[in-house]
Amino acid sequence: MPEFSRRQFLQASAAAGSSLAFNPVGFATQPSLLTPPRVLYSNDTTNITSCVSPWRERKDGFQDEHLRQTIREADGADVHLLQPGLGWIPWWQSERYSAREHYEDFLRPLGVEKPHAYGRYLLAGGDLVETLTDECAKQEILPFVSYRLNDGHHTRKLADALEKGHPDQTMSRFYWENYERFRIGDDITAWDQSVFDWRHPEVREHMAGLIEELCDTHEFAGLELDFLRHWSRFSLEHTSEEERREITTAFVKRIRRALDRKTFAGTRRWLGARVPALLDIHPDQGIDLGELTREAGVDFVNLSYSYFTMQDDAVARTRAIVPPETAVYVEMTHTTLTGKALSGSGTQPYLRTTPEQFYTTAHLAYEQGATGVSFFNFAYYREHSLPELGPFHEPPFSVLKNVGDPEFVARQSHWYFLSEGRRDPVLGDDKQLPALINRNAPHRFTLFASPTDLHQQDGLLRFRSPEDISDRGLEGKLNGQPLKPAPFQPKPIDHPYDAWLGTPEEFACFHVPHALVKKGENEIEFLVTAGIRVKLRYLDLTLPV
């Protein structure tokens, strides 16, 4: 991605005749010629009030300046992807479903008297998407909106709302008045059943209407349709694969038409799809990437494992489906592994993604033909939820400035890993971890790697179990070669994070000669020679430079 000086930036702006006083970085001056950006940064907005940050007091509520701060601190990103709420209630000045209609006409008669921080902001005339565009212009980056198509966060409160007789503030009038007719299943405590079923035309019409209004009334450079928050959109029992595909493709085509009713700084606006990196579950969602990119106008694909950073061959598999000109991104998050929740949703311990893991994941993606990378949940290194999840740190924002450079990430120390993540359909049932390994039954894993000539130091291979395995007899091999046991290291490559690193008793570690690690697939073998079976949840291989 070329660097733009301030002078070049203003010259490009003047050439495009932009009323916004800038030409977005990465766009050519012709509407039909688009140069894809490298680094996308996703902002869920709600991190502003749920995380402790250096620029906000705990009792501040939500202020316009807070959103601007989240855009400024993500220095290094080419695109700022704003998620304006959960997609059910407009967090912009809407005529289709205004803040006044939601908080005063709908909620107040049902006993919900006090709007939350974002509601107060909207009632006072605030508009998150306008602020996004304005601040991105000042920072000379692209403003994108990421729209959640069937977010289920609010539905987890449905049982409590029904018991109390009034909705939660995150439930729209449309949801509250139609949840009995349109939800996917009968279990109102499960988000994948209490979200709405897109086989109903009314559901699709409602969602399309909100997005079309946003496209028609606001200035932004691109729109991402988020198929993952949450990933369930259809009752598989009541729809066929063909029906789901036809419904989804028609919906995306409709949004493409709405997006094309305006341009941004004289250029065609981007349309993207945030989809599961596990392509096997796409038919359940009605997603056909070939059709969406060739026929429905999708310009970029954002491959996501929802909550986790993962390393695999998803880019290569996607590249085999979409046209060469389609931009493909790998999404990375704040964590590679989570544990059992301490008191409810969002309270699980989590292993922080290190800078080297970000760089290695990006390196593997570029090697497969990725256009760039994206970041999700990046703010959640900060204190939030429970103190027991700490110690907390500021996010590693410096990564954003470097990760868009394929040559830079290739030169860094490499940190490869496999993870169970958690039990989640978007991760798939056939992922390599967790694994239960019986005695005298060799178990093999496939790990993708891509070392360079700079990686001449030997590495460390670690296997992590959720239990004490120090009394077992354990052996490891890499590409058929036996490995020598090595002492436990909590940080094989130094990093600032001390949370949930595990204990020595949970690990089996092995010395890895650097010459054994090859480009492409590497076969790792784990063998239990003494003691009872071993459960594994995580393994990693580090190659320092």
N, C-alpha and C positions, 0 to 999 in steps of 0.2 A: 504494500500500500504506500504510494508516494506521500511524502510530507508536503504540506502546503504552507508557504510562508503567509504572513498577514497580507503582504502586498498582492501575492498571487490570488489569495482568497477574495480580496475586494475587487480585483480585476475580473475574476470569474463571475462575481456577483453582478457587476455592471454589464457584462456581456449577456447574462441571462435576463437582465431587466427585472430582477426580483424586487418585489415590494417589501420583502423581509430584510433587505440589505445584505444578503449573503447568498452564495451558491453552495449548496450542501457538498461537503467533502465526499469525494468518491463518485460524484455524478458527472458525466460528460455534459457538454452544452447542448447536445442534440437529444430530444425526447426518446429516440429509439436506441440510444447508445448509453448503457448503464455500466459503470465500473463498480463491482460489488465491494462494499466495505469489508474490513477484516474482523473487527472486534465489536460485538454487540453486547450491551449491558442491560439486563432486565431489572426493572425496579418495581416491586410489588406495592409500593406506596405505604402499605400498612407497617412496614419495618420502621417507619419514622416514629410511630408512637409505641411500638412494641419493643424496640431496641434502645439501649442507652447509648447516646452519641455525644461527642464533645461539643456539638453546636446546638444542643437543645436541652432545656431544663425539663425535668420529669413532669412538671405540672403545666407545661406550656400548651397542652392541647395540640392542635394542628394548625400551622401557619403557612402561608404561601412561601415564606422564606425557607421553611424546612424542605420543601420539595426542591427548591433551587439548590440548596446545599447538597442534596443527594445527587444532583446532576453534576455539580462542580467537583465533588470529591471523586467521582468516577473518571478522573482525568486519564486519558489514554484510550478510552473507548471511541469508536467512530460513530456509533449509533447508541442512543439512549432509548430503550424500549420501556415505555410506561404502561403499567397495568392499572387502569383507572377503576379500582374496585374489583368486585367479583363478576361483573358483567350483567348483573340483574338490575342494578340501580345506577343511572348515569351519574358519574362524577364530573360532569360538565354541565353547563347551563343548557338544559334540555327543554324543549317544548313538548316532546313526546311523553315524557314522564318526569316532570319537574321535581326539584327538591321540595318545593312547597306542597305539591300534591302528595309526595311520599311521606314527609315528616309531619305535616299538619293535617291534610285532608284524610289521609289513610291511617297513620299510626296513632295520632292523638285521640280520636274517638274510641280506639281500642285499648286505651290506657297507657300508651307509650308516650310519656310527656316530654322527656328530655333528650334531644338529639345528641348523638355522640360527636366527637371532635370533628369528624369529616362532614357530618350533617350540618353542624354549625357553620363550617367553612362554606358549604354550598349555599345555605340559606342566606349568607351574607354576600352572595354574589360571586364566590370563588369558582374557578374553572381550572381543573388540573391540566387538561389538555392544552389550553391556552398558555398556561404557565410553562408547560413542557416546551412548546414551540418557541416561546419568547426566550427562555433561558438557553436552549440549545443554539439559538441564533447568536447569543452572546458568547457561547463557548465554541462556536464554529463546528458543531457536530450535527448529525442528522436526528431529528425527532421522529420516532416510530411509536405507534400504539400497539400493544399486545392485548388482544381481546379474548377473554375466557369464555368459551362457548357453552360450558355446562358445569360451572364451578359448584362443588358440593359442600364447601365449608359451612355455608349457612344452614344446610339441611341437617347437620348434626345436632342442631338446636331445635329441630322440629318437635320431637317428643315433649321437651320441656315447654315449648311454646304452646302446644296443644293443651297441656295440663294447666297452664296458667290462663289460657284463653286469649292470648294476644301474641302476635308475631314478634320475632326478633327484628331489630332494626335493619339487619342485612337481608331480610326477606322482602321482596317487592310485593306490591298489590297483586300483580299477575301470578306470582308464585303462590301466595297465600290463598287466593281465590280459586286456584286450579290444581293444587297438589294432589287432591284425591283423584282427579280425572287423568292427569298426565304423567304422574311419576312412574318410573320403570317397574318397581316391584312393591311388595307389601311391607317390607321391613323398613319402617321409617327411621330407624336408628343407623342404617347403613347408607353411606353417601352414594354408593353405586346403585342403590335402589330408589332412593328418595330424590335423586335428580330427575329431570324431565326426559321423557322418551321422544326422540326426534321423529318417530314415525307419525306423530300428530302434526298436521299442517299448521295448527295454531301456534305450536311451540317454535317452529321454524320461522313463521311470520313475525312473531314477537321479537326473536333475537335478530333477525335480519333488519327489522325496522329500527332498532336501536343503533345498529352498526351503520346503516345507511344514513341516519341522521348525523352521526358523527362524521362520516365521510363528506357529507354535503356542507356542514357548517364549520368545520375546523381545518386548520392548516397543519398538515403533518406530511412527512416524506414517505412513510410506509406503514402498512398495517400487517400485523402478524395475527393469524387466526390460531388460537391456542386450543388444540384438541386434547390437552392433558390436564387441565384443571377443571373438571376431572375427566378421566379418559373414557368413562362410560357414557354413551349417548343413545344407545338402542337396547330394547329388549330383544335379545337374540331368539327368544322363543316365538316372538310375533313378527319377526322380519327375516327375510332371506338376505344372503350376502349381496345379491344383485340389487335388491331394493335399497339396502344401506348405501351401496356405492352410488346409485343413481341419485338418491336424496342428497348425499354429501356433495357430489360433483355439481349438481344443480345449484345448491346453496352457495358454493364457492364461486361459481360463474356469476351469480347474482351480485355478490360482494365485489367481484372484479369490475362489473359494470358500474357500480356505485363509486368505486374508487377512481374510475377513469372519468367521472364527470368533472373532476378538477385535476390540475397538475400542481406540482410543488416546485417553485422557482423555475417554471418552464419545462419541467421534466415529468415523465410518467412516474406515478407513484408506485412503490414496491408493494407487492402482495406476497406474504410468506405464510408458511404453515409450520407450527410447532407440533411435531408428531412424535410418537414413541420411537426410540431408536431400535426397539425390537420390532422388526417389520412383520413378524409372524402374527401379531395381533391387529394389524391394520384392517383386515377384512371385517373384524368385529365392529370396528368404528366406521366402516364404509370408506376407508381411505385407500385410494389407488393413486400412488404418487406419479406413475406414468401419465395417467389421465389428467390429474390435477395440474401437472406442469406443462403438458402438451396442449391441453384443450381448455382448461379452466383459468389459465392466466397466472398461476403461482410462479413467482420469480425465485423464491428461495425456500429451502427446507431446513428447519432447525431440529436436529436429532437430539431427543431428550430421554434420559432415564429418570425423569420426574424429579426426585429429591436428591439424586446422587450423581457424583462424578464416576464414570465407568470407562474402561478401556476395552475396545473390541474392534471388529471389522465393519461396523455399521456404515461408515462412509463408503467403503468399497462396494458394499451391497446396494447402497442407495445410488451410487454413481452408475451402476449397471442398469438402473431403472429409468433415471431422469435424463433429459437432454444435456449435452455438454455445457450449454450456457447457463443452466440452473445453478445458482449459488447453493452450496451445502455447508452447513455449520454444525459443529459438535458443541453441545451444551455442557458446561461444567458448573458445579455447585460447591458449596462450602464444606461438603462432607463426602466421605467414601464408605462409611459404615455407621450404623446406628445400633443401639442396644434396646433393651426392654424399657418401655415407658415407665416413668416413676409415678405419675399421677394422672395421666390422661394424654390426649393428643398434643403433640408438640413438646413433650417433656422428656424425651428419650436422650440418653447420653449419646454423643456423636464424636467420631474421629474427624478432626479437621483435615481438609485437603491442604497439602503443603505447596509452596511455590514450585518445587521441583515436580510434583505430581501434576500441577497445572501445565507446566512446560512439556512434560513427557506426553501427557494426553494430547496436547496440541500437536506435538511432533508426530505422533502416530497418525493423527487425523490428516495433517498435511501430506504425509507419505502416501496416504490413500486417495488424495485428491480433494481434500476439503478446501473450501474457499477461505474459511476463517473459523473463529470460535465464538461462542456466546457464553454469558455468565448468568446464573440464576441463583437467588437466595444468597447473594454475596455478602449482604450486610449482616448475616446472622453469625459471624464471628463475635459480634458484640453481645454484651450482656442482655439476656432476654429470658423469659419464662422463669426457670428455677435457678437459684445460685448453685445447686448441686451439679449443673451442667458445665460449670466453669472449671478452671479459670478462663476468663474471656479475654479477648484481644481486639484491637482494631483490625479490620479486614486488610489483607495484603494488597492494597491498591496499586503498589508498584508493579505488580504482575501485569496490569492492564496495558502498561506502556511498552511491554516487551513481547507479549504473547502473540501479537500479530506479525511478528517477524520469523518466518520459518527457519532462517539461518541461525538466529539467536537461540531459539528453543532447541535446535539440534545440538548446539554446543554445550548445553547445560548438563549438569549431573542428571542422570535418568533414574526415575522411580516408577517402576512398573508394578501393577497390582491386579489381583482378582478379589472380588468382594461379594458377600451374600447380600449386601445392602440391607434389605428387609423383605418380608413376605409381601409382595406387591405384584399384581398382574402385569404391570408395565415392565417389570424386570423379567418376566417369563418364568415358566415352571421348569425349564430345562437348563437354567444357568448352572455353572460349574460348582458354585457354592451356595448353601452349605453342603458339606459332604460328610457322611458317616462312614468311616473306614475301619473295617474289621482286621483283626490280626492275620498276618500272612496273606493278605489280599491286596496286592499293589494297586494303588489308585493313581490315575494319570490326569493331569491338567494341561491345558494348552494356554500358553501365555504369548501374546504378541509383543515383539520387541523390535527395535531398530537402532542398535548402537552405531556409533561413528568411529572414525580413526582416532578421535580424541579420548575414547573410553578405553584407556590402557591400564586402569587400576582394577584390581579384583573387587568383587561385590559381595553382597550378603543376601541370602534367601531366607525368609522368615515365614513360618506357618503359625497362625494364631487360632487358638481354640477358646471357647467360652468357659472352659473348665481347666483344672490343674492336670497337666499331662506330664509332669516331671518324673513320674514313676514308670513311664512307658519306654520300651525300646523302639527307637525311631530312626529311620534311614531316609535319605533323600538322593535323588538323581536328577541331573539336568542333561537332556538330550542323550540319554543312555549312559552317562558317566557318573559314577558314585561321587558324592560330595562329602567333605569332611565336616563334622560338627563344629560349630563356632559359638562363642559366648553371645548371650542375649545383649542386644543394643536397643534401647527404647527409641532412639533417634539415629538410625543408620546414616542419615544425612541431617545435619543440624537444622532446626527450625524453632520458632518461638512458642509452639503450642504444647501445653503440658496436660491437656485434658484427655482422659480415657485412653491412655497409651498402652494399657494392659500391664500385666505383671510377668516377671521372668518365667513363672510356673506355667503360664498359658502358651508359651512359645517353644517351638523347635527351630533352631537356627543353623544354617550351613554356609560354609565358605564357598564362594563361586569364582573360579578362575575366569577372568574377563573373556578369554578366547572361546569359552564354551557357549557364550550367548551369541546367537545368530540373528540375522535380520529375518523377520517373518515369524512363523510359528515355532515356538520352543516347547518341547515336551518335558514336563516336570512330573516326576514320580515320587510318591510318598508311600512309605511302607512301615507298618507297625509290626515289629518283631517280638515284642514282649509286652504283657499287660493286656488290658481290655481295649475295646475299640476306641477310636479317637474321632471326635467331631471337630471339623474345621470350618471356620467362618470367613477367613481372610488369609491371603498370602501376598507377599510383596518381594520384589527383587530390586536392589539398588545397585547402580553402577556410577560411582563418583568420577569426576574429572579433576 
